[in-house]
Amino acid sequence: MKITKRQLKKIIKEEYRRVLSEAPNGFDYKESDGMSALFRENIGDEIDDLERSIEEILKLEGRSPAALMYIREELDELKAKFR
């Protein structure tokens, strides 16, 4: 049985959540850059959801240059809010 990359990512995330849930209370492992693993996972999940949403919109709207440009402009605006 073959699995897709998306399925593999989902399996890894589920296992990661399971491991974190079994960790002692107060467990807040920080990477060298100061972000916790849970923060990274949550942001990663949200970005994956956004990517899937954009793909769905493009399937309905078509991958026209105008649609792609509009998405880029909106993402640039969003990015600018966090600088």
N, C-alpha and C positions, 0 to 999 in steps of 0.2 A: 504494500500500500504506500503510495507516494503522498507526501503532504506539500502544500504550497508554502512559500515564504511567509505569507500572512498567517497561516495556521501555525507555523513554527514560532513566529513572534508571539502569537496569542498563548501558546503552550508555555513559552518561557516566561511571559508576564504572569501567568497564573501561578506557576511554580514559585516565582519570585515573591508574589504576594503571600503565598502560603508560608514560605520561609520567614518573611517579615512578620507575619501574624503569629508565628510560633516563637519569635524572639522575646526576650524578657521585656516587661513593661519599662517604658522610659528609653528603650533602645532607639537611638537616633544617630546612626552612623553617618559621618560626614566625609565626603570625598576631600581630596587635597584642595579643591577650589572652594570648599565651604558649603556646597550644596548637598543635602541629604539624598540618599538613594530613593527614598519615597517621593521627594520633590521631583527628581529626574523622571521617575516612572509616571507620575501624574501628568507632568508637562508632555512627556512623550505620548501618552494616551490621548491627550487633547489635540496634539499636532496630528496624530494618526486620524482622529475623527475629522479634523478640518480637511485633511488631504482627501479622505473618502467623500466628504461633502462636496468639495470642489470637483472631484472626478464625476460625481453623480450629476452635478449642474452642467458640466461640460458635455456629458452624454446627452442631456436633454437639449441643450442650447447649441451644441456643436463647438468644435474647436476653432472657431473663427479667430482671426488675428484681433478683432475688436474685443471679443470676449476674453481672450488671454491677456490683452493689454489692460482691460478693466480690472481683472483679478490681480495683476501685478501692482497696479496703482493702489488698490484697496489694501493689499498686504503691506506696501510701502508706508501707507498712512498708519496702519496698525503698528508697524515696527517703530515708526517715529514717536509714537506715544510712550514708548518704553526706553527712550534714550535718556 
